[in-house]
Amino acid sequence: MAKDQNSYAKRQRELVKKRKAEEKRERRRKKKEQANAPIEPNLDDQPATDE
């Protein structure tokens, strides 16, 4: 019986570890995309200069 409980606990730890790793990969991917994205100026905030 104890072996089954230990196996179950181990499986749960592995699943948590995999979930955290996947979340970390996703955060890194988003951070990398954001860093590579060109910074576009917001043209709405600039005063109009029609001369």
C-alpha positions as CSV (number, residue, x, y, z in Angstrom):
1,M,0.0,0.0,0.0
2,A,2.8,2.4,0.9
3,K,4.4,1.8,-2.5
4,D,1.3,2.9,-4.3
5,Q,1.0,6.0,-2.2
6,N,4.6,6.9,-2.9
7,S,4.1,6.3,-6.6
8,Y,1.1,8.5,-6.6
9,A,2.9,11.3,-4.8
10,K,5.8,11.0,-7.1
11,R,3.6,11.2,-10.2
12,Q,1.9,14.3,-8.7
13,R,5.3,16.0,-8.1
14,E,6.3,15.2,-11.7
15,L,3.1,16.7,-13.1
16,V,3.6,19.9,-11.0
17,K,7.2,20.1,-12.2
18,K,6.2,19.7,-15.8
19,R,3.4,22.3,-15.5
20,K,5.8,24.8,-13.9
21,A,8.4,24.2,-16.7
22,E,5.8,24.7,-19.4
23,E,4.7,28.0,-17.8
24,K,8.3,29.1,-17.6
25,R,8.8,28.3,-21.3
26,E,5.7,30.3,-22.2
27,R,6.8,33.3,-20.1
28,R,10.2,33.2,-21.8
29,R,8.6,33.0,-25.3
30,K,6.4,36.0,-24.6
31,K,9.3,38.0,-23.2
32,K,11.4,37.2,-26.2
33,E,8.6,38.2,-28.6
34,Q,8.0,41.4,-26.7
35,A,11.8,42.2,-26.9
36,N,11.9,41.5,-30.6
37,A,8.8,43.5,-31.4
38,P,9.5,46.9,-33.0
39,I,8.5,49.8,-30.9
40,E,5.8,51.7,-32.8
41,P,5.3,55.4,-31.9
42,N,1.8,56.3,-30.8
43,L,0.8,58.9,-33.5
44,D,-2.4,59.8,-31.6
45,D,-0.5,61.5,-28.8
46,Q,1.6,63.8,-31.1
47,P,0.3,67.2,-32.0
48,A,-0.9,67.7,-35.5
49,T,1.4,69.8,-37.6
50,D,-0.4,70.7,-40.8
51,E,1.5,73.5,-42.3
